[in-house]
Each structure stands twice: as structure tokens, then as C-alpha cells.
Amino acid sequence: MTEWKLWSEEKPKEETHILVTRDFNNRYHKNRYVEPGVVFNGEFLSDWSEYQIYSDAYSEPIAWMPFPKAYKGE
């Protein structure tokens, strides 16, 4: 099983698809969640289009991990 790594201590390689944990805070909601995305030019880019609308409410990634391996069946 892959472990979470702190964003502040270790960044993933460029163009790596990852999951991140980060906070979303606006005047209505405060939540910590997992989000898929990719690293490009040292920055995390969200796979979710909502990020473009509410980007000021999102924190920097707190932790990250590579995508898990796909289920192969029995």
C-alpha cells in the first residue's frame, strides 16, 4: 500500500498523476478532501473543473500519493 507524503517535504516528479489532500475553505464550507490531478512546472493542477471557479478557496496540497494500481480481477 502506498503511503501519503507531505507536500512540504517531498514533491512528486513532473507530469505525475497523483492524489492530494488539501483544504477547501469559503464562507459556507470548510472541508479536507482528496483530489486527483497532475504535477506540471512544480505546481499541482486539479483534474476537477470546479477548481477554476473557486481556486481562491483551495489551500496548497498538504500531502500526496501516486494513484493506486488498477483492479485486475481475480
Backbone as JSON Lines, residues from 0, in Angstrom:
{"i":0,"aa":"M","n":[0.84,-1.19,0.0],"ca":[0.0,0.0,0.0],"c":[0.88,1.24,0.0]}
{"i":1,"aa":"T","n":[0.53,2.2,-0.8],"ca":[1.3,3.44,-0.9],"c":[0.95,4.37,0.25]}
{"i":2,"aa":"E","n":[1.95,5.03,0.78],"ca":[1.76,5.94,1.91],"c":[1.7,7.38,1.43]}
{"i":3,"aa":"W","n":[1.01,8.21,2.19],"ca":[0.97,9.64,1.93],"c":[2.32,10.27,2.24]}
{"i":4,"aa":"K","n":[2.71,11.26,1.45],"ca":[3.95,12.01,1.66],"c":[3.59,13.47,1.84]}
{"i":5,"aa":"L","n":[4.26,14.15,2.75],"ca":[3.98,15.56,2.96],"c":[4.46,16.39,1.78]}
{"i":6,"aa":"W","n":[3.61,17.27,1.28],"ca":[3.93,18.13,0.14],"c":[5.12,19.03,0.47]}
{"i":7,"aa":"S","n":[5.2,19.49,1.7],"ca":[6.27,20.41,2.11],"c":[7.63,19.72,2.2]}
{"i":8,"aa":"E","n":[7.65,18.4,2.3],"ca":[8.91,17.66,2.44],"c":[9.38,16.99,1.15]}
{"i":9,"aa":"E","n":[8.46,16.59,0.3],"ca":[8.83,15.87,-0.92],"c":[7.79,16.13,-2.0]}
{"i":10,"aa":"K","n":[8.24,16.63,-3.15],"ca":[7.34,16.89,-4.27],"c":[7.43,15.74,-5.27]}
{"i":11,"aa":"P","n":[6.32,15.41,-5.93],"ca":[6.36,14.36,-6.94],"c":[7.08,14.82,-8.21]}
{"i":12,"aa":"K","n":[7.44,13.87,-9.05],"ca":[8.1,14.17,-10.32],"c":[7.12,14.88,-11.25]}
{"i":13,"aa":"E","n":[7.69,15.62,-12.2],"ca":[6.89,16.33,-13.2],"c":[5.99,15.37,-13.98]}
{"i":14,"aa":"E","n":[4.82,15.85,-14.32],"ca":[3.82,15.14,-15.12],"c":[3.41,13.81,-14.49]}
{"i":15,"aa":"T","n":[3.43,13.77,-13.17],"ca":[2.97,12.59,-12.43],"c":[1.53,12.8,-12.01]}
{"i":16,"aa":"H","n":[0.68,11.83,-12.29],"ca":[-0.71,11.89,-11.84],"c":[-0.76,11.42,-10.4]}
{"i":17,"aa":"I","n":[-1.36,12.24,-9.56],"ca":[-1.35,11.97,-8.11],"c":[-2.71,12.27,-7.5]}
{"i":18,"aa":"L","n":[-2.85,11.84,-6.25],"ca":[-3.94,12.24,-5.38],"c":[-3.35,13.18,-4.34]}
{"i":19,"aa":"V","n":[-4.05,14.25,-4.01],"ca":[-3.6,15.14,-2.95],"c":[-4.68,15.29,-1.9]}
{"i":20,"aa":"T","n":[-4.24,15.59,-0.69],"ca":[-5.14,16.01,0.37],"c":[-4.95,17.5,0.53]}
{"i":21,"aa":"R","n":[-6.06,18.24,0.54],"ca":[-5.97,19.68,0.79],"c":[-7.27,20.19,1.37]}
{"i":22,"aa":"D","n":[-7.25,21.44,1.79],"ca":[-8.41,22.06,2.41],"c":[-9.15,22.93,1.42]}
{"i":23,"aa":"F","n":[-10.46,22.98,1.6],"ca":[-11.31,23.91,0.88],"c":[-12.0,24.77,1.93]}
{"i":24,"aa":"N","n":[-11.82,26.07,1.84],"ca":[-12.42,26.99,2.81],"c":[-13.07,28.16,2.08]}
{"i":25,"aa":"N","n":[-14.37,28.3,2.25],"ca":[-15.04,29.52,1.83],"c":[-16.02,29.9,2.92]}
{"i":26,"aa":"R","n":[-16.83,30.88,2.7],"ca":[-17.7,31.33,3.8],"c":[-18.79,30.33,4.15]}
{"i":27,"aa":"Y","n":[-19.04,29.33,3.29],"ca":[-20.08,28.35,3.55],"c":[-19.55,26.99,3.97]}
{"i":28,"aa":"H","n":[-18.38,26.62,3.51],"ca":[-17.86,25.28,3.75],"c":[-16.4,25.32,4.19]}
{"i":29,"aa":"K","n":[-16.06,24.38,5.06],"ca":[-14.68,24.14,5.44],"c":[-14.52,22.63,5.44]}
{"i":30,"aa":"N","n":[-13.63,22.12,4.59],"ca":[-13.55,20.68,4.41],"c":[-12.15,20.27,3.98]}
{"i":31,"aa":"R","n":[-11.71,19.11,4.39],"ca":[-10.47,18.5,3.92],"c":[-10.87,17.3,3.08]}
{"i":32,"aa":"Y","n":[-10.23,17.13,1.92],"ca":[-10.64,16.08,1.0],"c":[-9.48,15.62,0.14]}
{"i":33,"aa":"V","n":[-9.72,14.57,-0.65],"ca":[-8.74,14.01,-1.58],"c":[-9.16,14.4,-2.99]}
{"i":34,"aa":"E","n":[-8.18,14.81,-3.8],"ca":[-8.46,15.3,-5.14],"c":[-7.42,14.77,-6.14]}
{"i":35,"aa":"P","n":[-7.85,14.33,-7.33],"ca":[-6.9,13.89,-8.35],"c":[-6.35,15.06,-9.15]}
{"i":36,"aa":"G","n":[-5.15,14.88,-9.68],"ca":[-4.55,15.91,-10.52],"c":[-3.19,15.48,-11.03]}
{"i":37,"aa":"V","n":[-2.45,16.46,-11.54],"ca":[-1.14,16.21,-12.13],"c":[-0.18,17.32,-11.71]}
{"i":38,"aa":"V","n":[1.1,17.0,-11.66],"ca":[2.12,17.99,-11.35],"c":[2.7,18.5,-12.67]}
{"i":39,"aa":"F","n":[2.7,19.82,-12.84],"ca":[3.24,20.44,-14.04],"c":[3.95,21.73,-13.65]}
{"i":40,"aa":"N","n":[5.21,21.86,-14.05],"ca":[6.05,23.01,-13.66],"c":[6.1,23.2,-12.14]}
{"i":41,"aa":"G","n":[6.14,22.09,-11.43],"ca":[6.26,22.13,-9.98],"c":[4.98,22.47,-9.23]}
{"i":42,"aa":"E","n":[3.89,22.66,-9.95],"ca":[2.61,23.02,-9.34],"c":[1.61,21.88,-9.51]}
{"i":43,"aa":"F","n":[0.68,21.77,-8.56],"ca":[-0.4,20.8,-8.66],"c":[-1.52,21.41,-9.49]}
{"i":44,"aa":"L","n":[-1.96,20.7,-10.53],"ca":[-3.09,21.12,-11.34],"c":[-4.23,20.13,-11.13]}
{"i":45,"aa":"S","n":[-5.36,20.64,-10.71],"ca":[-6.51,19.81,-10.41],"c":[-7.13,19.22,-11.67]}
{"i":46,"aa":"D","n":[-7.66,18.0,-11.56],"ca":[-8.43,17.4,-12.64],"c":[-9.89,17.86,-12.59]}
{"i":47,"aa":"W","n":[-10.28,18.56,-11.54],"ca":[-11.66,18.99,-11.37],"c":[-11.85,20.39,-11.92]}
{"i":48,"aa":"S","n":[-12.83,20.57,-12.78],"ca":[-13.08,21.87,-13.39],"c":[-13.56,22.9,-12.37]}
{"i":49,"aa":"E","n":[-14.16,22.46,-11.26],"ca":[-14.62,23.4,-10.23],"c":[-13.48,24.21,-9.64]}
{"i":50,"aa":"Y","n":[-12.26,23.65,-9.71],"ca":[-11.11,24.35,-9.16],"c":[-10.93,25.71,-9.83]}
{"i":51,"aa":"Q","n":[-11.19,25.79,-11.13],"ca":[-11.01,27.05,-11.85],"c":[-11.96,28.13,-11.31]}
{"i":52,"aa":"I","n":[-13.13,27.73,-10.88],"ca":[-14.13,28.69,-10.38],"c":[-13.81,29.14,-8.97]}
{"i":53,"aa":"Y","n":[-13.4,28.22,-8.1],"ca":[-13.21,28.52,-6.68],"c":[-11.75,28.45,-6.25]}
{"i":54,"aa":"S","n":[-10.82,28.7,-7.13],"ca":[-9.4,28.47,-6.81],"c":[-8.92,29.25,-5.59]}
{"i":55,"aa":"D","n":[-9.5,30.39,-5.29],"ca":[-9.06,31.16,-4.11],"c":[-9.46,30.5,-2.8]}
{"i":56,"aa":"A","n":[-10.37,29.53,-2.82],"ca":[-10.81,28.86,-1.6],"c":[-10.0,27.61,-1.29]}
{"i":57,"aa":"Y","n":[-9.14,27.17,-2.21],"ca":[-8.36,25.95,-2.02],"c":[-7.0,26.26,-1.41]}
{"i":58,"aa":"S","n":[-6.54,25.37,-0.55],"ca":[-5.2,25.5,0.01],"c":[-4.2,24.79,-0.9]}
{"i":59,"aa":"E","n":[-2.93,25.04,-0.65],"ca":[-1.89,24.25,-1.29],"c":[-2.06,22.8,-0.84]}
{"i":60,"aa":"P","n":[-1.59,21.84,-1.62],"ca":[-1.66,20.44,-1.17],"c":[-0.97,20.27,0.19]}
{"i":61,"aa":"I","n":[-1.54,19.42,1.01],"ca":[-0.98,19.1,2.31],"c":[-0.12,17.84,2.2]}
{"i":62,"aa":"A","n":[-0.66,16.86,1.49],"ca":[0.04,15.58,1.3],"c":[-0.36,15.03,-0.06]}
{"i":63,"aa":"W","n":[0.46,14.08,-0.55],"ca":[0.18,13.49,-1.85],"c":[0.58,12.03,-1.87]}
{"i":64,"aa":"M","n":[0.05,11.3,-2.86],"ca":[0.43,9.91,-3.11],"c":[0.16,9.6,-4.58]}
{"i":65,"aa":"P","n":[0.9,8.64,-5.17],"ca":[0.61,8.24,-6.54],"c":[-0.74,7.55,-6.61]}
{"i":66,"aa":"F","n":[-1.32,7.51,-7.8],"ca":[-2.56,6.77,-7.99],"c":[-2.34,5.31,-7.62]}
{"i":67,"aa":"P","n":[-3.33,4.67,-7.02],"ca":[-3.18,3.23,-6.76],"c":[-3.25,2.45,-8.07]}
{"i":68,"aa":"K","n":[-2.77,1.22,-8.04],"ca":[-2.82,0.37,-9.23],"c":[-4.27,-0.04,-9.49]}
{"i":69,"aa":"A","n":[-4.61,-0.21,-10.74],"ca":[-5.97,-0.58,-11.13],"c":[-6.3,-2.0,-10.68]}
{"i":70,"aa":"Y","n":[-7.55,-2.26,-10.41],"ca":[-8.02,-3.59,-10.05],"c":[-7.9,-4.5,-11.26]}
{"i":71,"aa":"K","n":[-7.34,-5.67,-11.09],"ca":[-7.13,-6.59,-12.21],"c":[-8.1,-7.78,-12.18]}
{"i":72,"aa":"G","n":[-8.86,-7.92,-11.17],"ca":[-9.8,-9.04,-11.07],"c":[-9.14,-10.23,-10.38]}
{"i":73,"aa":"E","n":[-9.89,-11.31,-10.3],"ca":[-9.4,-12.49,-9.61],"c":[-8.57,-13.38,-10.49]}
